[in-house]
């Protein structure tokens, strides 16, 4: 029984199996390149889907990438102070004074 098991181990000896240049190319260059390409394309596809479906509609992202024109709306006058200062500014403009009273 021992002789049959030792003969099967001899057939798996590394000296009988020679790795060709094509196997080296496949193992060390082609496989890592294809794996990296697959992962990067998967990330790119996910980013494009997220961009088209979600991120375009987020106001912060629109502002960062310049997708939306900034429209400045004047604040509504709500309190006594805002009315007071707007009255002062209107009087200054009417009298020709600048904002510093000079």
WOLIN-V492656 format. One record per pair of residues at least 4 apart in sequence whose ideal C-beta (glycine too) atoms are under 7 Angstrom apart, sorted by the first residue. I is the first residue (numbers start at 1). J is the second residue. If there is no record, write none. Layout:
i = (I,I)
j = (J,J)
This chain:
i = (1,2,3,4,5,6,7,19,19,21,22,23,24,25,25,26,26,27,29,30,31,32,33,34,35,36,37,38,39,40,41,42,43,44,45,46,47,48,49,50,50,51,51,52,54,55,56,58,59,60,61,62,62,63,77,77,77,78,80,81,82,83,84,85,86,87,88,89,90,91,92,92,97,97,98)
j = (5,6,7,8,9,10,11,23,24,25,26,27,28,29,30,30,31,31,33,34,35,36,37,38,39,40,41,42,43,44,45,46,47,48,49,50,51,52,53,54,55,55,56,56,58,61,67,62,63,64,65,67,68,68,82,83,86,82,84,85,86,87,88,89,90,91,92,93,94,95,97,99,101,102,102)
